[in-house]
Amino acid sequence: MRVKAKLIDIKSVDNLNLLFFDYKNEIIKVLMLEMNIDLKLNQYAYLKIKPTLLFLNSQKFDFENRLKVEIVNIKKGEIMANVLCRFKEDYFEVLMLKEGINFEKEAYLYFKSNFVAVEV
């Protein structure tokens, strides 16, 4: 996953920073130990996360980051499944155990705030 988002807020305590990004009218939270990038409010950055760190579920529940997505394609292997999903016009690839698939057309895409890398 690599998406462009706008930094809208930063909350910092000691060396812990919680960044809030606006991504197509959804808030994505990113947790960083140190602000080792030159990023200012209202500036755009790329948010990146590996497909193995994303997960999908048909159920909606509170989580750090959640996007409602459309399922485009599911390729099941013996153990793993490769799921292609879409949020608005962006596509995401999710690699997961095939036993975890409990959805067909729509699902919720979840990911933790500390799994997201920021690139300026």
C-alpha positions in Angstrom: 0.0 0.0 0.0 1.3 3.4 -0.9 -1.1 6.3 -0.8 -0.8 10.1 -0.7 -2.3 11.9 2.3 -2.2 15.3 4.0 -0.8 15.8 7.5 -3.5 17.6 9.5 -2.4 17.2 13.1 0.5 16.0 15.3 0.3 15.1 19.0 3.6 14.7 20.7 4.7 13.5 24.2 8.5 13.2 24.7 9.8 11.2 21.7 6.4 9.7 20.9 4.5 11.3 18.0 1.0 10.5 16.7 0.4 11.9 13.3 -3.1 12.4 11.8 -3.4 12.3 8.0 -6.4 13.1 5.8 -6.7 10.4 3.2 -9.8 10.9 1.0 -11.8 12.2 3.9 -10.7 9.4 6.2 -8.3 9.8 9.1 -5.2 7.6 9.1 -3.1 7.6 12.3 0.6 7.0 12.2 2.7 6.4 15.4 6.4 7.5 15.2 9.0 7.3 17.9 11.0 10.1 16.5 10.2 12.7 13.8 13.1 11.9 11.6 11.4 13.4 8.5 10.9 17.0 7.5 7.1 17.2 7.5 4.8 20.2 8.3 1.1 20.6 8.8 -1.0 20.6 5.6 1.9 19.0 3.7 1.4 15.8 1.6 3.3 12.6 2.2 3.2 9.0 1.1 2.0 6.4 3.6 3.3 2.9 3.0 2.5 -0.4 4.6 3.4 -4.0 3.6 0.5 -6.3 2.3 1.3 -8.8 5.1 0.6 -6.1 7.7 -3.0 -5.3 6.5 -5.9 -7.4 7.5 -9.5 -7.7 6.3 -12.7 -8.6 8.1 -16.4 -8.5 7.2 -17.1 -7.1 10.7 -16.8 -3.4 11.6 -15.1 -2.8 14.9 -13.1 0.0 16.5 -9.5 0.0 15.5 -6.6 2.4 15.0 -7.1 2.6 11.2 -10.1 1.3 9.3 -11.3 1.7 5.7 -14.4 0.2 4.1 -13.2 -1.4 0.9 -14.7 -3.2 -2.1 -13.3 -6.7 -2.8 -12.1 -6.8 -6.4 -10.4 -10.3 -6.5 -9.5 -13.2 -4.3 -6.8 -15.7 -5.3 -6.7 -18.6 -2.9 -3.7 -20.9 -2.5 -3.2 -23.9 -0.3 -2.5 -21.8 2.8 -2.5 -18.1 1.8 -4.8 -15.9 -0.1 -4.0 -12.8 -2.1 -6.9 -10.3 -1.9 -7.2 -7.2 -4.1 -9.4 -4.6 -2.7 -10.3 -1.0 -3.6 -10.9 2.2 -1.6 -12.3 4.9 -3.8 -9.8 4.8 -6.8 -6.9 3.2 -4.9 -6.1 -0.5 -4.9 -4.7 -2.5 -2.0 -3.2 -5.9 -1.9 -3.6 -8.0 1.2 -1.8 -11.3 1.9 -3.6 -13.4 4.5 -4.4 -16.9 5.6 -7.2 -18.3 3.4 -9.1 -19.5 6.5 -9.5 -15.9 7.5 -11.6 -14.9 4.6 -15.1 -14.2 5.8 -16.2 -11.7 3.1 -17.2 -11.6 -0.6 -17.9 -8.1 -2.0 -17.1 -5.7 0.9 -14.9 -5.7 3.9 -13.1 -3.5 6.4 -9.4 -3.0 5.9 -7.5 -2.6 9.2 -3.9 -1.7 10.1 -2.0 -0.6 13.1 -0.7 3.0 13.4 2.9 1.8 14.1 2.9 -0.4 10.9 2.8 2.7 8.6 5.9 4.3 7.2 5.9 7.9 6.0 7.8 9.1 3.0 8.1 12.8 2.0 
